Amino acid sequence: MVMPIDLSLHQDGPAAPEVYREAAVPADAAVPLPYALHAVVPGDTLWDIARRYGTSLRWLVLSNPDVAPHPDLIRPGQQLLVPLGDGLVHRLAPGETVEQVAAAYGLDAAAVLAHPLNRGGLLPFAHGILFVPSPRSVDDRQPSAPWHRDRVLGAVPADDGLPRGTPLIGPITSLFGEMAPELRSGPHTGIDIAAPAGTPVVATASGAVALVAYDDGGYGLYVVIDHAGRYSTLYAHLGQAAVRPGQRVERGQVIGRVGTSGRSTGPHLHYEVRLAGRPIDPLLTPREGGP
Ligand SMILES: [Zn+2]
């Protein structure tokens, strides 16, 4: 079911986004996704990124096969899959099976699927991303060049104003489009990222703050930022906002802090990306005119 949405949040008066229903995510029952999405910023190195997320350089490189041949050539704005466990994450190609992937890494498919980060094999396939725990046969896949301390090469690109990455680092506890049938709600209009209350929330692109508002029955305290290319982003359940309507913000600027305001079961950020007012999957890479 696709529920079109007009950006009623931009209108005056109390915001009542009709299609928005927060999925119930009990804090103690939330199972994190096996990966985070990291948008490379100038000065990043794979070494630093791996350390920041508590993974190893090897798992990071192996999770991004397009990076592995030239891991010193990561570029600002590039998005990396970062495994959040002792292992790598693998994006299944069309037609590729779990059995094939497991065999390639010298593992048993049932054991791979049984790993808690694969949620019993159910959720990863929403994005076709599988967690491969501690694969044994990876040595021949390691890049040979010395790369682990290299800095990002290339000039800093002009900020294209398109949302990239996520507004904070943390386990994603609910994906875009997920249903919560017990709530009789529509599909989830964003992603939920669990984080302690007070964690800084940053803008994922430069833009202008369109709205800072409070919606007790849904978003709680939330911020909407307008970006280039008819994109906007929304940051909900904040504990506090650090920006004002009309204010110009840059990518990476702190715009608020995590809270649990509104219809929320615990501290987390509900993050939306909208194109021309319609929610799109924040984990897709946006391009001018559409994802
Ligand atoms: Zn949410």
Boltz pocket constraint, residues with backbone or C-beta under 6 A from the ligand:
constraints:
  - pocket:
      binder: B
      contacts: [[A, 21], [A, 22], [A, 23], [A, 174], [A, 188], [A, 190], [A, 191], [A, 192], [A, 269], [A, 270], [A, 271]]
      max_distance: 6.0
